[in-house]
Amino acid sequence: QVQLVESGGGLVQPGGSLRLSCTASASIFSFTNMGWYRQAPGKQPELVGCIFKIGSPYYPESMKGRFTISRDNAKNTWYLQMNSLKPEDTAVYYCNAFGASGDVWGQGTQVTVSS
């Protein structure tokens, strides 16, 4: 069973930055795509962005500009760089990977943007 372990969440002031990490217990080359979702209190989960085995990352229109996903194949890790954070970015962020065994999810990490 593949496991994903997230890190990097926390409290940040508006305008600040955070980088989340997601490390897989298996080679990320086994995944078709990897990404990040978030769920704010009282709201539906939403896609922040994803990267594929080949090609460019995908970001929904609402996420373009402040969020960047990258990967380190040697570390079996992908990242979510978040800049110019706003209070409305406050949410639990989950990493996700899709492969031969289906969807795998991280445990979630809280990001709170507040002064």
N, C-alpha and C positions, 0 to 999 in steps of 0.2 A: 504494500500500500504506500503510494507516494504521499509524502507530507510536505506541506509548505509552512515555513516559519517566517512571520513578519516581524519587523522591528522598525523603529524610527518615529513612532508617533509621539504626541505630547502636546504641550501648551505653547502657543506662539502668539505674538502680538499681530494685530492687523498690519499687513504690508510685509510681514516676515516670510521666511522660507523654511521648508522642511523637506527632507528626503526620506522616503520610506524604502525599505528593502524587503524583498521576498526571496528566500532561499529554499530551493527544492532539494528533496532527499534523493532525487534522480537527475540524470542529465537532462538539461532543458532542451536538448535536441530531440528528446522523445515527445515533446509537446508540439502540437500544431499551432497553438497560439497561447499567449500569456497576457494577462492584463490586470487592471485594477477597477474595482467598483467601490462605491461608497453608499452609505445609508445614513441619512440625517434623521433625527428624532421625528417620528410621526410622518415620515415620507417613504416613498418607494425607493428601493435600491436603484442606482443609476450607474451607467458605465462611465468611467473616467477616461479610459483609453486602453488600447491593446496593441501588442506587437505580434508579428507572425514569424514563422520559420524563415520566410523570405519576404521581401518587400518592406514598405515603409510602415511606421506606426499609424494607427487610426485613432482619431479623437473626435468625439461628437462636437458639433459646432460650438456648443456651450462651454466646452472644455479647452478649446484651442487657445493658445497664447500663453497660458500660465502653467500648464502641466506638461511634463515631458517624461516619456518612458524610455528607459535605456536598459541594456543588458550586459552582463559579464559572463560569457559562456564558461570560462574557466572556473568560475565560482558558483555556477548553476544558480545565478541570482539575477533578478531584474529589479529595477528601481522606478520610483515615481518621484520626480523632482517637482516640488510645488513652490511657486513663487508668487509674490504679491497676494498673499493669502488674505481672505476676507472672512468676516464672521460667518457668512453663509456657507463657507467651506467646512464648517464644523460638522463632523460625521465620524462614523466608524468606517475605516477603509479596509477593504478586503482584497487580497490578491487572489488570482484565479488562473488556473491553467487547464487547457483541454488537450487530452491525448487519447491514446488507445483505450484507456480505462474510463474515459469520460471526463467529467468536470472534477477538478480538485480545488478546494478552497483553503485559504489560510484562516487563522483564528480571528483575524480582525485586530486592528489597532486604532485607538482613539486619537483623533486629531481635533484639538480645540483651539479656535482662533478667537482670542479675547484680550482686551486690554485690562 
